Amino acid sequence: MSTPQRVLLTGATGHVGGRLFRHLISETDIVVRAVFRSPQSMPAWATRAEVIHGDLSDATVRKQALLNIDTVIHLATRGFSAVAAPSQVELDSERAIAHALALESVAMGVSRYLFVSSIHVYGSALSGRVDDTTPASPSTAYGVSRLQIEDDLIAATEGTRTTANVIRLTNSFGAPAFPRQETWNLLIHDLCRQAVEHSRISLRSDVRTRRDTMALRDVATVVTQLISSANFPAGRFLLASGLTMQLSEIAELVQRQARVALGNDIPIESHSNNDPAPVSFTFEPRKLRALGTVIPDNRDIEIRDLLTLAQREFGKLT
């Protein structure tokens, strides 16, 4: 019987981290250690996890968290939000913590360090076909900070036995493993909430705007594939569905699933717009596919789960 892989997960209560936490715990050949900033009650499914309480800005906490760890998955960074973007002070603090964690991972013999970055590093390069070879061109402080954390990790692990992986993740959605009210501001989350709360969907942005989206269950599945592969090479990789859709098409996707989950026909309202069409782009995760990585598509199931959750929070579940 092989020895289970010991994985340290940071950001385990976050939007992506929470679902990844739950998925990793379900894997019998993985032992998960999660860092929580403060004590909290754990759900029943998390009882197998090793839990450390403390702030990652504390070197003692980091050393305790890294003890006897094979793989680090670093997700303890803020997601991008147009409503409340992180301040520069917050971004600088995240970078310092990520850099320290990378250096200490190398020193303590961690085999693999995976940082979940963001498509915001592409910034103004989001035009036409975008893949792993597209040069980063961040246009926001958030995008700049993600690229800096990537560069720090690559530099910290160069010439060492620690394999560095950067996953530039597309827009993800899905029912959170830990309740997070702010996730209802995300695009598909908001459309599901509208369908339940108002029995209609109203698109306030240009319906021609394009997005690539992935269900959180698919993100968790792919990341688990990557850390479970001994032959997965170092480098930066784009993780996206490869199916870029207009907002109108995404709304129609939610509309179709609402018929299944709610039994209702939800009308879609939009506003005419004579402005020039938004920039068109398509993500192509070429490197992952070339390595044989299977990128699943469970958006329909994830949307139905979100609609059910919205019913519990905003409507009367029937």
C-alpha positions as CSV (number, residue, x, y, z in Angstrom):
1,M,0.0,0.0,0.0
2,S,1.5,3.4,-1.1
3,T,2.1,6.2,1.4
4,P,-0.6,8.9,1.2
5,Q,0.5,12.2,-0.2
6,R,0.5,14.9,2.4
7,V,-0.9,18.2,1.1
8,L,-0.9,21.6,2.8
9,L,-3.8,23.8,1.6
10,T,-4.0,27.5,2.4
11,G,-7.1,29.5,1.8
12,A,-9.3,26.4,2.6
13,T,-12.4,28.5,3.5
14,G,-12.2,30.6,0.3
15,H,-14.3,30.4,-2.9
16,V,-12.0,28.0,-4.7
17,G,-10.1,26.7,-1.7
18,G,-13.2,25.5,0.1
19,R,-14.4,23.3,-2.7
20,L,-10.8,22.1,-3.3
21,F,-10.5,21.3,0.4
22,R,-13.7,19.2,0.3
23,H,-12.6,17.4,-2.9
24,L,-9.1,16.6,-1.6
25,I,-10.5,15.2,1.7
26,S,-12.6,12.7,-0.4
27,E,-9.3,11.3,-1.9
28,T,-8.2,8.3,0.1
29,D,-4.6,8.6,-1.0
30,I,-4.3,12.2,0.2
31,V,-3.9,13.6,3.7
32,V,-4.9,17.2,3.9
33,R,-3.6,19.8,6.3
34,A,-5.4,23.2,6.2
35,V,-4.5,26.5,7.8
36,F,-7.2,28.5,9.4
37,R,-6.6,32.0,10.6
38,S,-8.9,31.6,13.6
39,P,-10.7,28.6,15.3
40,Q,-14.1,27.7,13.8
41,S,-16.5,24.8,13.8
42,M,-15.7,22.3,11.1
43,P,-18.3,20.6,8.9
44,A,-18.7,16.8,9.3
45,W,-17.0,16.1,5.9
46,A,-13.8,17.8,7.2
47,T,-13.1,15.6,10.2
48,R,-10.3,13.7,8.4
49,A,-8.3,16.9,7.9
50,E,-5.4,18.1,10.0
51,V,-6.1,21.7,11.1
52,I,-3.6,24.4,12.1
53,H,-4.8,27.7,13.5
54,G,-2.7,30.8,13.0
55,D,-1.8,33.6,10.6
56,L,0.6,32.8,7.7
57,S,2.4,36.0,8.3
58,D,3.8,34.3,11.4
59,A,7.0,32.3,10.6
60,T,6.3,29.9,13.4
61,V,2.9,29.0,11.9
62,R,4.4,28.5,8.5
63,K,7.0,26.2,9.8
64,Q,4.4,24.1,11.7
65,A,2.2,24.0,8.7
66,L,5.0,22.8,6.4
67,L,6.3,20.0,8.6
68,N,6.4,16.7,6.7
69,I,4.5,18.1,3.8
70,D,4.9,16.8,0.2
71,T,2.8,19.3,-1.7
72,V,1.7,22.9,-1.0
73,I,-1.3,24.4,-2.7
74,H,-1.3,28.1,-2.0
75,L,-4.7,29.8,-2.3
76,A,-4.6,32.2,0.7
77,T,-4.9,35.2,-1.5
78,R,-7.9,37.5,-2.2
79,G,-9.9,37.0,-5.2
80,F,-10.6,39.9,-7.6
81,S,-13.8,41.8,-7.0
82,A,-15.0,44.9,-8.9
83,V,-17.0,45.8,-5.8
84,A,-14.1,45.8,-3.3
85,A,-10.7,45.3,-4.9
86,P,-7.8,44.6,-2.5
87,S,-5.8,47.6,-1.4
88,Q,-2.1,47.9,-2.4
89,V,-1.2,47.3,1.3
90,E,-3.2,44.0,1.2
91,L,-1.6,43.0,-2.1
92,D,1.9,43.7,-0.8
93,S,1.2,41.6,2.3
94,E,0.0,38.7,0.2
95,R,3.1,38.8,-1.9
96,A,5.4,38.8,1.1
97,I,3.6,35.9,2.7
98,A,3.6,33.9,-0.5
99,H,7.3,34.5,-1.1
100,A,8.2,33.5,2.5
101,L,6.1,30.3,2.2
102,A,7.8,29.4,-1.1
103,L,11.3,29.9,0.3
104,E,10.5,27.9,3.4
105,S,8.9,25.2,1.4
106,V,12.1,24.7,-0.5
107,A,14.1,24.8,2.7
108,M,11.9,22.1,4.3
109,G,12.0,19.8,1.3
110,V,8.5,20.2,-0.2
111,S,8.3,18.3,-3.5
112,R,5.7,20.5,-5.2
113,Y,4.4,24.0,-4.7
114,L,1.3,25.0,-6.7
115,F,0.1,28.5,-6.7
116,V,-3.4,29.2,-8.0
117,S,-3.0,32.5,-9.9
118,S,-5.5,34.3,-12.1
119,I,-6.3,35.2,-15.7
120,H,-6.0,38.8,-14.6
121,V,-2.3,38.5,-15.4
122,Y,-3.2,38.6,-19.1
123,G,-4.9,42.0,-18.7
124,S,-4.8,43.9,-22.0
125,A,-3.7,40.7,-23.8
126,L,-7.2,39.3,-23.6
127,S,-7.9,39.4,-27.3
128,G,-8.2,36.7,-29.9
129,R,-6.7,33.3,-29.0
130,V,-5.2,33.3,-25.5
131,D,-3.1,30.4,-24.4
132,D,-0.1,29.5,-22.1
133,T,2.3,31.3,-24.5
134,T,0.4,34.6,-24.5
135,P,2.6,37.2,-22.8
136,A,1.2,38.5,-19.5
137,S,0.1,42.1,-19.7
138,P,-1.7,43.0,-16.4
139,S,-3.7,46.2,-16.5
140,T,-4.7,46.3,-12.8
141,A,-2.8,46.3,-9.5
142,Y,-4.4,43.0,-8.8
143,G,-3.1,41.5,-12.0
144,V,0.3,42.9,-11.4
145,S,0.4,41.4,-7.9
146,R,-0.5,37.9,-9.2
147,L,2.3,38.1,-11.7
148,Q,4.7,39.2,-9.0
149,I,3.8,36.2,-6.8
150,E,4.2,33.9,-9.8
151,D,7.7,35.3,-10.6
152,D,8.7,35.1,-6.9
153,L,7.8,31.4,-6.8
154,I,9.6,30.6,-10.0
155,A,12.7,32.4,-8.7
156,A,12.6,30.7,-5.3
157,T,12.4,27.2,-6.7
158,E,14.8,27.5,-9.6
159,G,17.6,25.0,-9.3
160,T,16.0,23.2,-6.3
161,R,14.2,19.9,-5.8
162,T,10.8,21.7,-5.4
163,T,8.7,21.7,-8.5
164,A,6.9,25.0,-9.0
165,N,3.5,25.1,-10.7
166,V,1.4,28.1,-11.5
167,I,-2.2,27.7,-12.5
168,R,-3.8,30.7,-14.1
169,L,-7.4,30.1,-13.3
170,T,-10.4,31.3,-15.3
171,N,-13.6,32.6,-13.8
172,S,-15.0,29.9,-11.5
173,F,-18.4,29.4,-10.0
174,G,-20.3,27.1,-7.7
175,A,-21.9,26.5,-4.3
176,P,-19.4,27.4,-1.6
177,A,-18.1,24.7,0.8
178,F,-18.2,27.4,3.5
179,P,-21.0,30.0,3.5
180,R,-19.7,33.2,1.8
181,Q,-22.4,35.9,1.2
182,E,-20.1,37.9,-1.1
183,T,-20.0,35.1,-3.7
184,W,-23.5,36.1,-4.7
185,N,-21.9,39.0,-6.5
186,L,-20.2,36.7,-9.0
187,L,-21.8,36.6,-12.4
188,I,-23.4,33.2,-12.5
189,H,-24.2,33.3,-8.8
190,D,-26.0,36.6,-9.3
191,L,-28.0,35.2,-12.3
192,C,-29.1,32.3,-10.2
193,R,-30.1,34.5,-7.3
194,Q,-32.1,36.7,-9.7
195,A,-33.9,33.7,-11.1
196,V,-35.0,32.7,-7.6
197,E,-35.6,36.1,-6.0
198,H,-37.2,37.9,-8.9
199,S,-38.3,35.1,-11.3
200,R,-36.4,36.8,-14.0
201,I,-32.8,37.6,-15.1
202,S,-31.8,41.1,-15.9
203,L,-28.5,41.7,-17.7
204,R,-27.1,45.1,-16.9
205,S,-23.8,44.8,-18.8
206,D,-23.3,44.5,-22.5
207,V,-24.7,41.1,-23.5
208,R,-21.9,40.7,-26.0
209,T,-19.2,40.7,-23.2
210,R,-17.4,37.3,-23.2
211,R,-16.5,35.1,-20.3
212,D,-14.9,31.7,-19.9
213,T,-16.3,29.9,-16.9
214,M,-15.5,26.7,-15.0
215,A,-17.5,24.8,-12.4
216,L,-15.7,24.6,-9.1
217,R,-16.1,20.8,-9.1
218,D,-14.1,20.8,-12.4
219,V,-11.4,23.1,-11.0
220,A,-11.0,20.8,-8.0
221,T,-10.8,17.7,-10.2
222,V,-8.1,19.1,-12.5
223,V,-6.0,20.4,-9.6
224,T,-6.1,17.0,-7.9
225,Q,-5.1,15.4,-11.2
226,L,-2.1,17.7,-11.4
227,I,-0.8,17.1,-7.9
228,S,-1.3,13.4,-8.1
229,S,0.9,13.1,-11.2
230,A,4.5,12.5,-10.4
231,N,5.5,13.5,-14.0
232,F,3.7,16.8,-14.1
233,P,6.4,19.4,-15.1
234,A,7.2,22.7,-13.6
235,G,5.8,25.8,-15.3
236,R,2.8,28.1,-15.8
237,F,-0.4,26.7,-17.1
238,L,-3.7,28.2,-18.1
239,L,-6.7,26.4,-16.7
240,A,-9.9,27.3,-18.5
241,S,-12.9,25.5,-20.1
242,G,-11.9,26.6,-23.6
243,L,-15.5,27.6,-24.2
244,T,-15.9,31.3,-24.2
245,M,-19.5,32.5,-24.1
246,Q,-21.3,35.8,-24.4
247,L,-23.3,37.0,-21.3
248,S,-26.5,36.4,-23.2
249,E,-25.5,32.7,-23.7
250,I,-24.5,32.3,-20.1
251,A,-27.9,33.7,-19.0
252,E,-29.6,31.2,-21.3
253,L,-27.6,28.5,-19.7
254,V,-28.9,29.5,-16.3
255,Q,-32.4,29.8,-17.8
256,R,-32.4,26.2,-19.1
257,Q,-31.2,24.8,-15.8
258,A,-33.8,26.9,-13.9
259,R,-36.5,24.9,-15.8
260,V,-34.9,21.7,-14.4
261,A,-34.2,22.9,-10.9
262,L,-37.1,25.3,-10.3
263,G,-39.6,24.2,-12.8
264,N,-40.0,27.8,-13.9
265,D,-39.6,29.6,-17.2
266,I,-37.4,32.5,-16.3
267,P,-37.5,35.5,-18.8
268,I,-34.2,37.3,-19.6
269,E,-34.2,41.1,-19.8
270,S,-31.4,43.0,-21.5
271,H,-30.8,46.5,-22.8
272,S,-29.9,47.6,-26.4
273,N,-26.4,48.9,-26.8
274,N,-25.1,50.7,-29.9
275,D,-21.5,50.8,-28.5
276,P,-18.7,49.0,-30.4
277,A,-18.7,45.3,-29.6
278,P,-16.5,44.3,-26.6
279,V,-13.2,42.6,-27.4
280,S,-13.6,38.9,-28.3
281,F,-11.2,36.2,-27.0
282,T,-11.0,32.5,-26.5
283,F,-9.0,30.7,-23.9
284,E,-7.1,27.6,-25.0
285,P,-5.4,25.5,-22.2
286,R,-3.0,23.9,-24.7
287,K,-0.2,22.8,-22.3
288,L,-2.6,21.0,-19.9
289,R,-4.3,19.2,-22.8
290,A,-0.9,18.3,-24.3
291,L,0.0,16.6,-21.0
292,G,-3.2,14.5,-21.2
293,T,-5.1,16.4,-18.6
294,V,-8.8,15.9,-18.8
295,I,-10.8,19.1,-18.3
296,P,-14.3,18.1,-17.5
297,D,-17.5,20.2,-18.0
298,N,-20.0,20.0,-15.2
299,R,-21.4,23.5,-15.5
300,D,-25.0,22.3,-15.8
301,I,-24.8,20.4,-12.5
302,E,-23.1,23.2,-10.7
303,I,-25.7,25.7,-11.9
304,R,-28.5,23.5,-10.6
305,D,-26.8,23.2,-7.3
306,L,-26.4,27.0,-7.1
307,L,-30.1,27.4,-8.0
308,T,-31.0,25.0,-5.1
309,L,-28.8,27.0,-2.8
310,A,-30.4,30.2,-3.9
311,Q,-33.8,28.7,-3.2
312,R,-32.7,28.0,0.4
313,E,-31.3,31.5,0.9
314,F,-33.6,33.7,-1.1
315,G,-36.8,31.8,-1.8
316,K,-39.0,29.0,-0.6
317,L,-37.6,25.6,-1.5
318,T,-40.3,23.4,-3.1
